[in-house]
């Protein structure tokens, strides 16, 4: 038996963009940036969507943020909920997902120019 998987990249982008807008309704969310294969136009039916969620400073530990900022009802999404200071640290150190998000990211939501400010520091 052969299975055929259909993949509509435009529908997937729309689904992820709607999830980003919903995350943006939270006042602590400064930006949501799509990166990875979906952002590059190389996604397949088996690809996940990688989202950098840029946050104001928070006392929540990273593992709790992974749960809190995962979009509800959207399958195959991997979130990276970094505070702005963590993102700057990763940028300066060249580690984490921030360098990749800066290279190939598509901004789906931004507040207060936070993503552009981070880009200027790159």
CORRA-V641029 format. One record per helix or strand of 3 or more residues. SS is the DSSP state (~ for helix, > for strand). FROM is the first residue (numbers start at 1). TO is the last residue. If there is no record, write none. Layout:
BEGIN
((SS FROM TO) (SS FROM TO))
END
This chain:
BEGIN
((~ 9 24) (> 29 35) (~ 37 40) (> 49 55) (~ 62 68) (> 77 83) (~ 84 93) (~ 98 104) (> 106 110) (~ 114 121))
END
